[in-house]
């Protein structure tokens, strides 16, 4: 599998928003490293995000993770506060529509639950 690093390799986006490398839609792994530390990882097929996506804080702690399918988010996507506490979960259906969202503060206390168009705060 081909791998490119956004900090080193030149990329561009076509008019249809496909990721291109060397003038062609890219298939493979895309990473970004800062000072030798991996801070993001995504996978692409024909220039479209497809597969797991992960991000890390500069100290190596988890920042975000989720799954993309044909450019659309699917399943549960998670985001973390810098202190390692889970900050947010977003759940997507197979068509990429968000069907649920939950948020927590840095202490782990729930601050929002949203399903469909309605949200409840201060749980």
Chimera marker file (.cmm) of the C-alpha trace (Angstrom):
<marker_set name="trace">
<marker id="1" x="0.000" y="0.000" z="0.000" r="1" g="1" b="0" radius="0.5"/>
<marker id="2" x="1.302" y="3.423" z="-0.916" r="1" g="1" b="0" radius="0.5"/>
<marker id="3" x="1.844" y="5.923" z="1.921" r="1" g="1" b="0" radius="0.5"/>
<marker id="4" x="2.249" y="9.681" z="1.745" r="1" g="1" b="0" radius="0.5"/>
<marker id="5" x="2.997" y="12.214" z="4.475" r="1" g="1" b="0" radius="0.5"/>
<marker id="6" x="1.132" y="15.526" z="4.238" r="1" g="1" b="0" radius="0.5"/>
<marker id="7" x="4.083" y="17.278" z="5.901" r="1" g="1" b="0" radius="0.5"/>
<marker id="8" x="6.405" y="16.162" z="3.081" r="1" g="1" b="0" radius="0.5"/>
<marker id="9" x="4.474" y="15.104" z="-0.027" r="1" g="1" b="0" radius="0.5"/>
<marker id="10" x="2.639" y="17.578" z="-2.235" r="1" g="1" b="0" radius="0.5"/>
<marker id="11" x="-1.082" y="16.917" z="-2.584" r="1" g="1" b="0" radius="0.5"/>
<marker id="12" x="-3.957" y="18.786" z="-4.164" r="1" g="1" b="0" radius="0.5"/>
<marker id="13" x="-7.717" y="18.485" z="-4.362" r="1" g="1" b="0" radius="0.5"/>
<marker id="14" x="-9.543" y="18.102" z="-7.667" r="1" g="1" b="0" radius="0.5"/>
<marker id="15" x="-12.704" y="20.077" z="-8.429" r="1" g="1" b="0" radius="0.5"/>
<marker id="16" x="-14.738" y="17.109" z="-7.139" r="1" g="1" b="0" radius="0.5"/>
<marker id="17" x="-12.739" y="17.235" z="-3.852" r="1" g="1" b="0" radius="0.5"/>
<marker id="18" x="-10.759" y="14.037" z="-4.541" r="1" g="1" b="0" radius="0.5"/>
<marker id="19" x="-7.293" y="13.963" z="-2.982" r="1" g="1" b="0" radius="0.5"/>
<marker id="20" x="-4.608" y="13.912" z="-5.678" r="1" g="1" b="0" radius="0.5"/>
<marker id="21" x="-0.918" y="13.058" z="-5.515" r="1" g="1" b="0" radius="0.5"/>
<marker id="22" x="1.299" y="13.427" z="-8.593" r="1" g="1" b="0" radius="0.5"/>
<marker id="23" x="-1.776" y="14.592" z="-10.534" r="1" g="1" b="0" radius="0.5"/>
<marker id="24" x="-3.762" y="11.380" z="-9.937" r="1" g="1" b="0" radius="0.5"/>
<marker id="25" x="-6.484" y="10.417" z="-7.446" r="1" g="1" b="0" radius="0.5"/>
<marker id="26" x="-4.634" y="8.852" z="-4.522" r="1" g="1" b="0" radius="0.5"/>
<marker id="27" x="-5.176" y="5.333" z="-3.177" r="1" g="1" b="0" radius="0.5"/>
<marker id="28" x="-3.405" y="4.402" z="0.035" r="1" g="1" b="0" radius="0.5"/>
<marker id="29" x="-2.532" y="5.711" z="3.475" r="1" g="1" b="0" radius="0.5"/>
<marker id="30" x="-2.189" y="9.429" z="4.223" r="1" g="1" b="0" radius="0.5"/>
<marker id="31" x="-0.375" y="10.432" z="7.391" r="1" g="1" b="0" radius="0.5"/>
<marker id="32" x="0.788" y="13.658" z="8.951" r="1" g="1" b="0" radius="0.5"/>
<marker id="33" x="3.757" y="13.771" z="11.281" r="1" g="1" b="0" radius="0.5"/>
<marker id="34" x="4.994" y="16.691" z="13.342" r="1" g="1" b="0" radius="0.5"/>
<marker id="35" x="8.480" y="16.371" z="14.760" r="1" g="1" b="0" radius="0.5"/>
<marker id="36" x="8.436" y="12.638" z="14.107" r="1" g="1" b="0" radius="0.5"/>
<marker id="37" x="5.144" y="12.215" z="16.003" r="1" g="1" b="0" radius="0.5"/>
<marker id="38" x="2.216" y="10.755" z="14.062" r="1" g="1" b="0" radius="0.5"/>
<marker id="39" x="-0.727" y="13.180" z="14.416" r="1" g="1" b="0" radius="0.5"/>
<marker id="40" x="-3.138" y="11.893" z="11.759" r="1" g="1" b="0" radius="0.5"/>
<marker id="41" x="-3.819" y="8.827" z="9.626" r="1" g="1" b="0" radius="0.5"/>
<marker id="42" x="-6.448" y="8.379" z="6.901" r="1" g="1" b="0" radius="0.5"/>
<marker id="43" x="-7.025" y="5.937" z="4.077" r="1" g="1" b="0" radius="0.5"/>
<marker id="44" x="-8.160" y="6.792" z="0.552" r="1" g="1" b="0" radius="0.5"/>
<marker id="45" x="-9.439" y="4.890" z="-2.472" r="1" g="1" b="0" radius="0.5"/>
<marker id="46" x="-9.380" y="6.766" z="-5.790" r="1" g="1" b="0" radius="0.5"/>
<marker id="47" x="-8.983" y="10.044" z="-3.893" r="1" g="1" b="0" radius="0.5"/>
<marker id="48" x="-11.981" y="9.503" z="-1.600" r="1" g="1" b="0" radius="0.5"/>
<marker id="49" x="-11.672" y="8.897" z="2.148" r="1" g="1" b="0" radius="0.5"/>
<marker id="50" x="-12.436" y="5.219" z="2.771" r="1" g="1" b="0" radius="0.5"/>
<marker id="51" x="-11.424" y="3.370" z="5.915" r="1" g="1" b="0" radius="0.5"/>
<marker id="52" x="-10.353" y="4.264" z="9.434" r="1" g="1" b="0" radius="0.5"/>
<marker id="53" x="-9.350" y="7.800" z="10.372" r="1" g="1" b="0" radius="0.5"/>
<marker id="54" x="-7.319" y="8.604" z="13.463" r="1" g="1" b="0" radius="0.5"/>
<marker id="55" x="-5.838" y="11.722" z="15.040" r="1" g="1" b="0" radius="0.5"/>
<marker id="56" x="-3.529" y="12.144" z="18.027" r="1" g="1" b="0" radius="0.5"/>
<marker id="57" x="-2.593" y="15.084" z="20.224" r="1" g="1" b="0" radius="0.5"/>
<marker id="58" x="1.063" y="16.161" z="20.012" r="1" g="1" b="0" radius="0.5"/>
<marker id="59" x="1.772" y="14.231" z="23.233" r="1" g="1" b="0" radius="0.5"/>
<marker id="60" x="0.550" y="10.999" z="21.594" r="1" g="1" b="0" radius="0.5"/>
<marker id="61" x="-2.848" y="10.882" z="23.304" r="1" g="1" b="0" radius="0.5"/>
<marker id="62" x="-5.911" y="10.029" z="21.230" r="1" g="1" b="0" radius="0.5"/>
<marker id="63" x="-7.699" y="13.014" z="19.696" r="1" g="1" b="0" radius="0.5"/>
<marker id="64" x="-10.229" y="11.487" z="17.258" r="1" g="1" b="0" radius="0.5"/>
<marker id="65" x="-11.172" y="8.259" z="15.503" r="1" g="1" b="0" radius="0.5"/>
<marker id="66" x="-13.842" y="7.123" z="13.105" r="1" g="1" b="0" radius="0.5"/>
<marker id="67" x="-14.596" y="5.259" z="9.902" r="1" g="1" b="0" radius="0.5"/>
<marker id="68" x="-15.252" y="6.660" z="6.445" r="1" g="1" b="0" radius="0.5"/>
<marker id="69" x="-16.995" y="4.765" z="3.660" r="1" g="1" b="0" radius="0.5"/>
<marker id="70" x="-16.889" y="6.250" z="0.154" r="1" g="1" b="0" radius="0.5"/>
<marker id="71" x="-16.293" y="9.717" z="1.627" r="1" g="1" b="0" radius="0.5"/>
<marker id="72" x="-19.105" y="9.517" z="4.183" r="1" g="1" b="0" radius="0.5"/>
<marker id="73" x="-18.779" y="9.049" z="7.948" r="1" g="1" b="0" radius="0.5"/>
<marker id="74" x="-20.276" y="5.775" z="9.210" r="1" g="1" b="0" radius="0.5"/>
<marker id="75" x="-20.546" y="4.174" z="12.618" r="1" g="1" b="0" radius="0.5"/>
<marker id="76" x="-19.322" y="5.847" z="15.790" r="1" g="1" b="0" radius="0.5"/>
<marker id="77" x="-16.794" y="8.686" z="15.646" r="1" g="1" b="0" radius="0.5"/>
<marker id="78" x="-15.098" y="9.615" z="18.915" r="1" g="1" b="0" radius="0.5"/>
<marker id="79" x="-13.237" y="12.732" z="20.050" r="1" g="1" b="0" radius="0.5"/>
<marker id="80" x="-11.155" y="13.183" z="23.208" r="1" g="1" b="0" radius="0.5"/>
<marker id="81" x="-10.191" y="16.117" z="25.412" r="1" g="1" b="0" radius="0.5"/>
<marker id="82" x="-6.452" y="16.730" z="25.841" r="1" g="1" b="0" radius="0.5"/>
<marker id="83" x="-6.635" y="15.128" z="29.294" r="1" g="1" b="0" radius="0.5"/>
<marker id="84" x="-7.709" y="11.819" z="27.714" r="1" g="1" b="0" radius="0.5"/>
<marker id="85" x="-11.362" y="12.084" z="28.749" r="1" g="1" b="0" radius="0.5"/>
<marker id="86" x="-13.892" y="11.220" z="26.044" r="1" g="1" b="0" radius="0.5"/>
<marker id="87" x="-15.326" y="14.520" z="24.754" r="1" g="1" b="0" radius="0.5"/>
<marker id="88" x="-17.850" y="13.494" z="22.101" r="1" g="1" b="0" radius="0.5"/>
<marker id="89" x="-19.375" y="10.560" z="20.262" r="1" g="1" b="0" radius="0.5"/>
<marker id="90" x="-21.187" y="10.986" z="16.968" r="1" g="1" b="0" radius="0.5"/>
<marker id="91" x="-23.039" y="8.034" z="15.486" r="1" g="1" b="0" radius="0.5"/>
<marker id="92" x="-23.733" y="7.930" z="11.746" r="1" g="1" b="0" radius="0.5"/>
<marker id="93" x="-25.946" y="5.612" z="9.722" r="1" g="1" b="0" radius="0.5"/>
<marker id="94" x="-24.782" y="3.883" z="6.521" r="1" g="1" b="0" radius="0.5"/>
<marker id="95" x="-25.802" y="6.942" z="4.460" r="1" g="1" b="0" radius="0.5"/>
<marker id="96" x="-23.573" y="9.287" z="6.498" r="1" g="1" b="0" radius="0.5"/>
<marker id="97" x="-26.424" y="10.951" z="8.423" r="1" g="1" b="0" radius="0.5"/>
<marker id="98" x="-25.717" y="11.692" z="12.073" r="1" g="1" b="0" radius="0.5"/>
<marker id="99" x="-28.272" y="9.833" z="14.158" r="1" g="1" b="0" radius="0.5"/>
<marker id="100" x="-26.918" y="10.506" z="17.637" r="1" g="1" b="0" radius="0.5"/>
<marker id="101" x="-24.444" y="12.760" z="19.403" r="1" g="1" b="0" radius="0.5"/>
<marker id="102" x="-23.253" y="12.756" z="22.998" r="1" g="1" b="0" radius="0.5"/>
<marker id="103" x="-20.845" y="15.207" z="24.643" r="1" g="1" b="0" radius="0.5"/>
<marker id="104" x="-18.960" y="15.211" z="27.935" r="1" g="1" b="0" radius="0.5"/>
<marker id="105" x="-16.945" y="17.875" z="29.704" r="1" g="1" b="0" radius="0.5"/>
<marker id="106" x="-13.291" y="17.399" z="30.675" r="1" g="1" b="0" radius="0.5"/>
<marker id="107" x="-14.376" y="15.737" z="33.936" r="1" g="1" b="0" radius="0.5"/>
<marker id="108" x="-16.501" y="13.127" z="32.148" r="1" g="1" b="0" radius="0.5"/>
<marker id="109" x="-19.840" y="14.691" z="33.075" r="1" g="1" b="0" radius="0.5"/>
<marker id="110" x="-22.467" y="14.537" z="30.283" r="1" g="1" b="0" radius="0.5"/>
<marker id="111" x="-23.314" y="17.931" z="28.801" r="1" g="1" b="0" radius="0.5"/>
<marker id="112" x="-25.435" y="17.042" z="25.750" r="1" g="1" b="0" radius="0.5"/>
<marker id="113" x="-27.301" y="14.188" z="24.155" r="1" g="1" b="0" radius="0.5"/>
<marker id="114" x="-28.769" y="14.675" z="20.697" r="1" g="1" b="0" radius="0.5"/>
<marker id="115" x="-30.852" y="12.254" z="18.691" r="1" g="1" b="0" radius="0.5"/>
<marker id="116" x="-32.171" y="13.330" z="15.348" r="1" g="1" b="0" radius="0.5"/>
<marker id="117" x="-32.882" y="17.067" z="15.555" r="1" g="1" b="0" radius="0.5"/>
<marker id="118" x="-33.533" y="17.313" z="19.304" r="1" g="1" b="0" radius="0.5"/>
<marker id="119" x="-30.853" y="17.836" z="21.909" r="1" g="1" b="0" radius="0.5"/>
<marker id="120" x="-30.942" y="17.640" z="25.669" r="1" g="1" b="0" radius="0.5"/>
<marker id="121" x="-28.385" y="19.621" z="27.622" r="1" g="1" b="0" radius="0.5"/>
<marker id="122" x="-27.252" y="19.435" z="31.206" r="1" g="1" b="0" radius="0.5"/>
<marker id="123" x="-28.017" y="15.754" z="31.745" r="1" g="1" b="0" radius="0.5"/>
<link id1="1" id2="2" r="1" g="1" b="0" radius="0.2"/>
<link id1="2" id2="3" r="1" g="1" b="0" radius="0.2"/>
<link id1="3" id2="4" r="1" g="1" b="0" radius="0.2"/>
<link id1="4" id2="5" r="1" g="1" b="0" radius="0.2"/>
<link id1="5" id2="6" r="1" g="1" b="0" radius="0.2"/>
<link id1="6" id2="7" r="1" g="1" b="0" radius="0.2"/>
<link id1="7" id2="8" r="1" g="1" b="0" radius="0.2"/>
<link id1="8" id2="9" r="1" g="1" b="0" radius="0.2"/>
<link id1="9" id2="10" r="1" g="1" b="0" radius="0.2"/>
<link id1="10" id2="11" r="1" g="1" b="0" radius="0.2"/>
<link id1="11" id2="12" r="1" g="1" b="0" radius="0.2"/>
<link id1="12" id2="13" r="1" g="1" b="0" radius="0.2"/>
<link id1="13" id2="14" r="1" g="1" b="0" radius="0.2"/>
<link id1="14" id2="15" r="1" g="1" b="0" radius="0.2"/>
<link id1="15" id2="16" r="1" g="1" b="0" radius="0.2"/>
<link id1="16" id2="17" r="1" g="1" b="0" radius="0.2"/>
<link id1="17" id2="18" r="1" g="1" b="0" radius="0.2"/>
<link id1="18" id2="19" r="1" g="1" b="0" radius="0.2"/>
<link id1="19" id2="20" r="1" g="1" b="0" radius="0.2"/>
<link id1="20" id2="21" r="1" g="1" b="0" radius="0.2"/>
<link id1="21" id2="22" r="1" g="1" b="0" radius="0.2"/>
<link id1="22" id2="23" r="1" g="1" b="0" radius="0.2"/>
<link id1="23" id2="24" r="1" g="1" b="0" radius="0.2"/>
<link id1="24" id2="25" r="1" g="1" b="0" radius="0.2"/>
<link id1="25" id2="26" r="1" g="1" b="0" radius="0.2"/>
<link id1="26" id2="27" r="1" g="1" b="0" radius="0.2"/>
<link id1="27" id2="28" r="1" g="1" b="0" radius="0.2"/>
<link id1="28" id2="29" r="1" g="1" b="0" radius="0.2"/>
<link id1="29" id2="30" r="1" g="1" b="0" radius="0.2"/>
<link id1="30" id2="31" r="1" g="1" b="0" radius="0.2"/>
<link id1="31" id2="32" r="1" g="1" b="0" radius="0.2"/>
<link id1="32" id2="33" r="1" g="1" b="0" radius="0.2"/>
<link id1="33" id2="34" r="1" g="1" b="0" radius="0.2"/>
<link id1="34" id2="35" r="1" g="1" b="0" radius="0.2"/>
<link id1="35" id2="36" r="1" g="1" b="0" radius="0.2"/>
<link id1="36" id2="37" r="1" g="1" b="0" radius="0.2"/>
<link id1="37" id2="38" r="1" g="1" b="0" radius="0.2"/>
<link id1="38" id2="39" r="1" g="1" b="0" radius="0.2"/>
<link id1="39" id2="40" r="1" g="1" b="0" radius="0.2"/>
<link id1="40" id2="41" r="1" g="1" b="0" radius="0.2"/>
<link id1="41" id2="42" r="1" g="1" b="0" radius="0.2"/>
<link id1="42" id2="43" r="1" g="1" b="0" radius="0.2"/>
<link id1="43" id2="44" r="1" g="1" b="0" radius="0.2"/>
<link id1="44" id2="45" r="1" g="1" b="0" radius="0.2"/>
<link id1="45" id2="46" r="1" g="1" b="0" radius="0.2"/>
<link id1="46" id2="47" r="1" g="1" b="0" radius="0.2"/>
<link id1="47" id2="48" r="1" g="1" b="0" radius="0.2"/>
<link id1="48" id2="49" r="1" g="1" b="0" radius="0.2"/>
<link id1="49" id2="50" r="1" g="1" b="0" radius="0.2"/>
<link id1="50" id2="51" r="1" g="1" b="0" radius="0.2"/>
<link id1="51" id2="52" r="1" g="1" b="0" radius="0.2"/>
<link id1="52" id2="53" r="1" g="1" b="0" radius="0.2"/>
<link id1="53" id2="54" r="1" g="1" b="0" radius="0.2"/>
<link id1="54" id2="55" r="1" g="1" b="0" radius="0.2"/>
<link id1="55" id2="56" r="1" g="1" b="0" radius="0.2"/>
<link id1="56" id2="57" r="1" g="1" b="0" radius="0.2"/>
<link id1="57" id2="58" r="1" g="1" b="0" radius="0.2"/>
<link id1="58" id2="59" r="1" g="1" b="0" radius="0.2"/>
<link id1="59" id2="60" r="1" g="1" b="0" radius="0.2"/>
<link id1="60" id2="61" r="1" g="1" b="0" radius="0.2"/>
<link id1="61" id2="62" r="1" g="1" b="0" radius="0.2"/>
<link id1="62" id2="63" r="1" g="1" b="0" radius="0.2"/>
<link id1="63" id2="64" r="1" g="1" b="0" radius="0.2"/>
<link id1="64" id2="65" r="1" g="1" b="0" radius="0.2"/>
<link id1="65" id2="66" r="1" g="1" b="0" radius="0.2"/>
<link id1="66" id2="67" r="1" g="1" b="0" radius="0.2"/>
<link id1="67" id2="68" r="1" g="1" b="0" radius="0.2"/>
<link id1="68" id2="69" r="1" g="1" b="0" radius="0.2"/>
<link id1="69" id2="70" r="1" g="1" b="0" radius="0.2"/>
<link id1="70" id2="71" r="1" g="1" b="0" radius="0.2"/>
<link id1="71" id2="72" r="1" g="1" b="0" radius="0.2"/>
<link id1="72" id2="73" r="1" g="1" b="0" radius="0.2"/>
<link id1="73" id2="74" r="1" g="1" b="0" radius="0.2"/>
<link id1="74" id2="75" r="1" g="1" b="0" radius="0.2"/>
<link id1="75" id2="76" r="1" g="1" b="0" radius="0.2"/>
<link id1="76" id2="77" r="1" g="1" b="0" radius="0.2"/>
<link id1="77" id2="78" r="1" g="1" b="0" radius="0.2"/>
<link id1="78" id2="79" r="1" g="1" b="0" radius="0.2"/>
<link id1="79" id2="80" r="1" g="1" b="0" radius="0.2"/>
<link id1="80" id2="81" r="1" g="1" b="0" radius="0.2"/>
<link id1="81" id2="82" r="1" g="1" b="0" radius="0.2"/>
<link id1="82" id2="83" r="1" g="1" b="0" radius="0.2"/>
<link id1="83" id2="84" r="1" g="1" b="0" radius="0.2"/>
<link id1="84" id2="85" r="1" g="1" b="0" radius="0.2"/>
<link id1="85" id2="86" r="1" g="1" b="0" radius="0.2"/>
<link id1="86" id2="87" r="1" g="1" b="0" radius="0.2"/>
<link id1="87" id2="88" r="1" g="1" b="0" radius="0.2"/>
<link id1="88" id2="89" r="1" g="1" b="0" radius="0.2"/>
<link id1="89" id2="90" r="1" g="1" b="0" radius="0.2"/>
<link id1="90" id2="91" r="1" g="1" b="0" radius="0.2"/>
<link id1="91" id2="92" r="1" g="1" b="0" radius="0.2"/>
<link id1="92" id2="93" r="1" g="1" b="0" radius="0.2"/>
<link id1="93" id2="94" r="1" g="1" b="0" radius="0.2"/>
<link id1="94" id2="95" r="1" g="1" b="0" radius="0.2"/>
<link id1="95" id2="96" r="1" g="1" b="0" radius="0.2"/>
<link id1="96" id2="97" r="1" g="1" b="0" radius="0.2"/>
<link id1="97" id2="98" r="1" g="1" b="0" radius="0.2"/>
<link id1="98" id2="99" r="1" g="1" b="0" radius="0.2"/>
<link id1="99" id2="100" r="1" g="1" b="0" radius="0.2"/>
<link id1="100" id2="101" r="1" g="1" b="0" radius="0.2"/>
<link id1="101" id2="102" r="1" g="1" b="0" radius="0.2"/>
<link id1="102" id2="103" r="1" g="1" b="0" radius="0.2"/>
<link id1="103" id2="104" r="1" g="1" b="0" radius="0.2"/>
<link id1="104" id2="105" r="1" g="1" b="0" radius="0.2"/>
<link id1="105" id2="106" r="1" g="1" b="0" radius="0.2"/>
<link id1="106" id2="107" r="1" g="1" b="0" radius="0.2"/>
<link id1="107" id2="108" r="1" g="1" b="0" radius="0.2"/>
<link id1="108" id2="109" r="1" g="1" b="0" radius="0.2"/>
<link id1="109" id2="110" r="1" g="1" b="0" radius="0.2"/>
<link id1="110" id2="111" r="1" g="1" b="0" radius="0.2"/>
<link id1="111" id2="112" r="1" g="1" b="0" radius="0.2"/>
<link id1="112" id2="113" r="1" g="1" b="0" radius="0.2"/>
<link id1="113" id2="114" r="1" g="1" b="0" radius="0.2"/>
<link id1="114" id2="115" r="1" g="1" b="0" radius="0.2"/>
<link id1="115" id2="116" r="1" g="1" b="0" radius="0.2"/>
<link id1="116" id2="117" r="1" g="1" b="0" radius="0.2"/>
<link id1="117" id2="118" r="1" g="1" b="0" radius="0.2"/>
<link id1="118" id2="119" r="1" g="1" b="0" radius="0.2"/>
<link id1="119" id2="120" r="1" g="1" b="0" radius="0.2"/>
<link id1="120" id2="121" r="1" g="1" b="0" radius="0.2"/>
<link id1="121" id2="122" r="1" g="1" b="0" radius="0.2"/>
<link id1="122" id2="123" r="1" g="1" b="0" radius="0.2"/>
</marker_set>
